[in-house]
Amino acid sequence: MNMKKYFSFAIIAFLMAVPLVLTSCGKDDILEDAEGLQPELKVWTEPYHIEGSSIDDVKNYMDFSMKRYGLASETTISSSIKLTYTTGKGNEGILYSFYASNGALYSVIDTELIVNSRLVIDYLKEHYSLIVPANEATLEYSFTNSDRSMVITTAKVSETCFNVNYAYVN
């Protein structure tokens, strides 16, 4: 009879523990943790990258087309003006550089998460021409546009991020 008491107690304890385990390991917690680490994009949108564009052109594009980014800073350093946009998640961001003399865009560096590298590289392969053999291990690719007035390079910069750099050829 003593054994039946322990067995009944064990069953009751098990029934009480199951809901606690199921609620603490729920799908919502897992999704929140995954989203907090590295959000994976479904579609990648190129940053604004038209050479010679104004600061207002870039700000308008970012406000309309790149809503997940916010303007973090606008600074003037020596002979250039820098706009820095970030997502607030990790090191994702875009750095725009303009000549201080005329306010014309001359450089764009987009820092993306490694988790999105395949999506970004595939987009670039589809829209631009690969100009040198790639090094997939370090995410080093070089592309050019149809009139060869721009070179787009990618490179891994950390274990979590890589850069997409737009440079103009004069």
N, C-alpha and C positions, 0 to 999 in steps of 0.2 A: 504494500500500500504506500509506503514511503516513496518508492520509485515512481508511482503514478503521479504523486504531487510534483516531483522534480520535472517529470516529463511535461505535465500541464504547464508548469511555470516556464519551461524552455519554449514551448509553443507560443505562449502569450508574449514572452520577451521578443521572440523572432517576429511575430506579427506587429509589434510596436516598432521594431527597428527598421523594417522594410520601408515604410513611408518616409522615414528620415533619410535613409540612404538614397531613395529615388528622388526626393526633392533636392538634396544637396548635389546630386550629380545630374541634374536636369539638363536638357538640351540648351536652354537659354543661357545658363552659366558657361557652357562650352563655347557657344557662339560669341558671347561677350568677351571671353578671354581671347579668342582667335581674332576678333575685330580689333581689340586693343593692341595686339602685337603688330601685325603687318596686313593692312587691308589690301586685298587683291582686287585689281580693277577688272571690269568687264570690257571697257573700251578706253583706249588711251587717246587723249586729245593733245595735239602738238601745242607747245607754247607759241605765242606770237613771235614771228621771226623774220619780218620784212625789213631788210637793211634800210637804214636812213629814216625809219618811222619815228614819230614823235612820242614823247612820254604819254601824252593824252591818248594816242592811238593804242598804246600798250595797255593803259589803265582801262580804257573802254572795252577792249577785247577780254581782259582778265575778268572784269565785272560781269560781262555778258556770257562768255564761253567757258570760263574756268572757275566756276562758283565754289569749288572745294578749296580754293586758295584764297588767302587774305593778304592784303598788303601789310608786311611786317615793318618795313622801313623804307625811307627815301633819304639818301644821303649824297652829299657832294664831297668827293675826295679828289683833291688836286684838279686834274683836268677832266674828270668824269662824274657823271651822276649815276647812282645805282638805285634800282628798285629791287627790293627783296620781297618775294611772295612765299608764304609757307602754308602748309595744310594744318599745322599744329600737331601732326603725328610723326614722331621721329624726325629724321633729317630731310624729309621731302620738301623741296622748294625750287623756286626759279629765281635766278639772278639776271636782271637785265642791266646792261651797261650802255650809257649814252655819252656822247661828247658834250662837255660842258659848254663849249663854244657855240654850238648850234642845236643842241638837244637831239641829235640824230642817233638812233640805235646802231650799235656796232658789235654787240656780243650778247649771246644768250646761253646760259648754262642751266640746264634742268636736271635736278637731282631726284632720281626715282628710286623706289624700293626694288631690291633684287627680285622679290617675289613677282614683280611685274615685268621683268626683263624680257621674257619670251614675247609677251604681248607688244612691247615697244619695238623690239628688234624686228618682229614680223611686220609691223606697220611700216617701219623704215624701209625694209626690203621691198615691200609692195609699192611704195611711193617714190623711192629714190634708187639710184644705181650704186651697187657696191663697187668700190674702186680699188680695194686691196683685199687680199685674203684675210679672213677673220681669225681672231684668236678667241674661241668660245669660252675658254677657261677664265679669261680675264675680261670677257665681254668687250673686247677691242674690235670695233667695226669702224669702217670709214665709208661714207656715202657721199654722193654729190647729186645736185639737181640737174635737170636736162640741159641748161645752158652753162653748167659748171661754174656758176658764180658763187656757189656756197658749198662748203664742206661740213658734213655732220659727222662727228666722231662720238663714239661711246666708249666708256671704260669703267671698270669696277673701281670704286674708291674705298670701299670697306666691305665687311662681311654682309652688311645689310643694304648698301646703296651703290648705285652707279650713276654716272653723269652722261647726259646727252648734250653735246656742245655744238652750237651753231656758229660757224666762222665764215666770214665773207671774203671772197677772193677778188682783189682789184686788179 
